[in-house]
């Protein structure tokens, strides 16, 4: 923590009050100072727009929760903090929660999210690319200084060149002890409580039919074509295929698809080697043409089944395909199923 900072406002974006590992309290994100596009619609709750959470661990920070709650949007997403006139240090906290999910070491998402950050209509971060700065699920911190006049510090995103702007936290500080932070009135809003209430009040049977919903189909590992050294056994009430020490290991699922679209491929796996394991994946059509070839790196798991996700990479037609995973040695790697959606 900086010892020269006298006064400070810290706001967690898209979440409730949070005290970090340094004992700093981050204020809840609420409409006392935040605004998104939902505020323009009378029938829409202004909180329930442009806010998301991720449960992924965050590299580069002990305070995962600060980054796991975030807001996204374009030119209508903004924050307005009433502050006394003077010089302020402003810290912005970002992470990339979406681009790169389920990717491998060769995945490159640079350029998929590019946006500007402005303070009182002056751009302070130009063409920010979170992926280029910290990759997927990595902590990214940017510090700027600004002189505030007129009693208001406005943070907004005037230009988004790709994707949408995204931010997880804002800290505003001054070394001038005469500049006191604004104390906002208490809010009866609670993000965690609202999330539970929304689920309770909108059960599936009360929602209109989603004609675009994509059905998920599971293909069990024990029914796949298997090569190499392996065992079929039950673990945590799930039957799976466990590969042993040997060469030429592979697992091949025969799958079918319906509508022409990009499909998600989700592997339910377990890796007990205590280190990431690279595996070659091929998506092959009925004529033997490889439509996608990639190296998937399966992170280690603490003796639990987890999911690794990727996609077919391109639109595919209705038909029959093969999903092949292979490696010279997959000792310690196990599969329960492949889900396609």
N, C-alpha and C positions, 0 to 999 in steps of 0.2 A: 504494500500500500504506500502511496505517496504521503510523506509526512508534512509537505508544505501546503496541502489542501486544507482550507479552514472550513468552508461550507460546501455541501454537496447534496444534489438531488440524484437519486438513482431509481430508475424505473425498469422493472422487468416487463418486457413487451409480450402481450398476449397471455399473461398469467397472473396469479395472485401474489401477495406479499411473499418475499423470499429473503432469508438471511444467509449470506454467503459464508465461506470458510474463514473470512477475515472479520466477521461480525458486522458487516455492512448490510443494512436493511435496504432492499430494493422494493419500491412501492408497486402496488398492484396497477396493472394497466386498466384504466377505466375512462369514461367519457368526460371526466374533469379536464382531461388534457388530450385525449386521443380521438381520432375521427377516421372513419373509413366510408366507402361508398354507401353502406347500409343506412347512414344517417339521412340520406336523401329520400328515403321511403318511409312514409308514416306507419305502415303496417309491419315493418320489419324491425326486429330488435337490433339496435346499432352495435351490440356486442357480438352478435352471432354472425359475423362476417369477417372474412380474411384472417381468422385465427386458427392455428393448428398446433398440434404437439407431436413430438416424436419420442419414442422410448429408446432410441439408439444411444449407446455411449458416445461421449464427445471427446475427441482427442484434443489434448492441449489445455485442459481445464479440469480442476477438481469439482467445480460447481456446474455439474451437468444440467441441473434443472433450469439454470439461467438461460441456457441455449436451447433446451428442449421445448420451450414455449416460444412461439414466434408469430409475427404478423406478416402478411404478404399483401401486395396490391400495386397500384400504379399511382397516377397523379393525385387521386383523392385520399390516399393514406397519408396522414400527417399527425404531428404532435405539437401542441402549443403549451409552453411552460411560461407562466408569468414570473419574471425575475426582475430584480433591480438592474438598472443600467450598469454596465461595466464589462471587464474582460473575463471570459469564461473558457475553461478547458472542457471540451465535450468528447466523451468516449463513446464509440459505437461498437456494439458487439453483434457478430453475425455467425451463422453456420449454414452450410448447404445440406439440407435434410433429404432432398429428393434426388437430384441428379447424381448418378453414380451408384444408386442403391442396387446391390446385387452384382456389381461390376467386378472386373478383375484388375490386375496390376496394369494392364494395357488400356483400360477404360479412360477415355478422354472426353470430358464434358466442358472443356473451356469454350467460352462464347455462348453457352446456352442461357446464361442469366447475366445481363449487363445493365447496370442502372446508375444514375447519378443520385447523390445525396446533397441536399442544400440546407443551409441555415439562413433564415430570413431572406430567402430568394437569391442567395449567393451560393453557387455550387462549391462545396468543400471536398467532395469525393467524386471524381469524374470517371465514368466508365468502370465502376467497381465490378469485378468478376470474382465472386466468392470462391468458386471452384479453383480458379487460377491462384488464389491466395492461400487456400488451406485445404482444398480437396473436399471429399465427401465426409460429413460429420466432423469436421475439424474446426476448432475455435479460431475466429478471426476478429482481431481488435484493431480499430482505427481511431487515432486521436487527432483532433483539430482544435484550433483556438479561434474564438470569435469575439468581437466587440459588439455588445448588445445595446441598442438605443430604442427607447419607446416602451420599455417594460415588458417585452414579449420575446421569447426565444422560440421560433418556429422551425421545426424539422420536417422536411417533406422530400418528395422524390419526383422532381420536375420532368425527368426524361428516363424512360425505360426502353432500351434499345433491343433487349431480348428477354423473354420470359416476364417475370414480375419482380419488383423490388421485394426484399425480405430482410427483416431485422428482428433480433432477439432481445436486445437490451440497450439502454441509454443511460449514461451517467454524466451529470453536469456539475462542475466544481469551480470554485474560485479560491484564491489565496487571500482575498480581502475579507477580513472578519466582519466588516460592516455590511456585507451583502448576505442577507439571511435568506435561506430557501423558503419558498412558499409552502405553507401547510394547507393541504387540500382538505375539505370536509370529508368525513368518513363516507364510504360508499357501501350500500347494502348488497352490491353485486359480488358474486363469488363464482369464479370460473369452474372450479372443481364441482361445486354443487349444481351449477347450471348444466354441466355435462351429464350428470346423473339424472337430472330432472328431464332433460330433453329425451333421453333414452326411455324413461318411464312413461312420458306423455305421448310419445309417438311410436307405439309398437308397430311392427311390420304390417299387421293386419289392418291398421288404420290408414296406412299410406297408400296413395294411388299406385297402380301397377306400373312398374318400371319396364317398359317394353325394350329398353336398351340394356337391361341387366345381362351380364355375361355369366353363364353357368360354369361352375368349376367342376372339372372331371378329374377324379383321382385314379392313378394307375399304380397299383401296389408293386413294390420292388421284388417281392418273392415270385411274382408272375412274369417278370421281365426275363430276357435272354441274358444269361450270366456266363462269364468266362473267368478263368483264373482260380485262385484259392479263396473260398468263401464258405460261410455258414448261414443257414436260415434259422433264426432263433428269436425268442420274444424278449423284449426289454422295455420296462415301464409300460407293460400291457400293450405294447405295439410289436407286431411281428415285423422283422426287418432282415436285411441281408448284410452280413458283417464280413468284410474282406480281411484276409490274412496275409501273411508275408509270402510274396511270390511275384512273378512277372506276368505281364500280359493280362492284367485285370481289366474287366469292362462290364458294364451293365447297359442293356439296350431295351428301351420301351417302344412298343408299337402303338402309335396313338392315332386318333382320328379327330378331324376338326370340321366345323360347320361353315358359318359365314366367313367371307373373305375379310380378314382383319389381322392386326398384330396380336399375337397371343402371349400371355405371360406364362413362363415356365417356372414352377416353384418346386425345389427339391427339398424334401424333408430328410435331414441327414444328421449324423453324429460323427464328430471327429475327436477321438480320444488320444491323439498323438502329442498334444500340448504344443502344437505348432501348426500354422496354416498349411493346407495341402492343395497344390495346384493340380487340376484335372482338366483334360481336354474334352470339350463338349462339341458335338456335331449335331446339327439339325438337318436331316436328310429326307428328300422327297421319295415318292414311290419308284422313281426311275434311277435312284442312286445318286442324284445330284445333291451335293452339299450346299444347302442354302445359307447356313451360318456355321462358322467355326470360331471358337473362342476358348480361351483358358479361363476357367472359373477357379477362384481360390476359395476353398472352404475353410473358414476360421475354426480354430479349436473350440470345443464345447465342453463344459464341465459335466460330462456324463448325462447330457440331456439331448433330446431331439430338438433341432432348430431348423429354420427355413433359410434357404439360399435362393434368390430370385434373379431371373434374367428374362429375356423375351426372344421371340422368334426373329427379331431384328428387322423384319419387313412384313408386308401384307402377304398372307398365304391363302390359297383357295381351299375350299372344302375338299377333303381327301384324306389319304393315309400317309403317315410320316413316321420317321424313326428319330428317337432322341438317344444319342449314344454318349456315354461318359467312359473315358478310358485313361489309363496311366500305367506305367511300367510297374509301379508298386502302390497299392492303395491300402496297405496294412494299417489298420486302425480306423478306417473310414467305413461307415455304415449308411444304408439308405432304407427308409421306411416307405416312401412313395414319391411319385411325381404328380403334381397338380397342374392342370392346364386350364387357363381361363381366358 
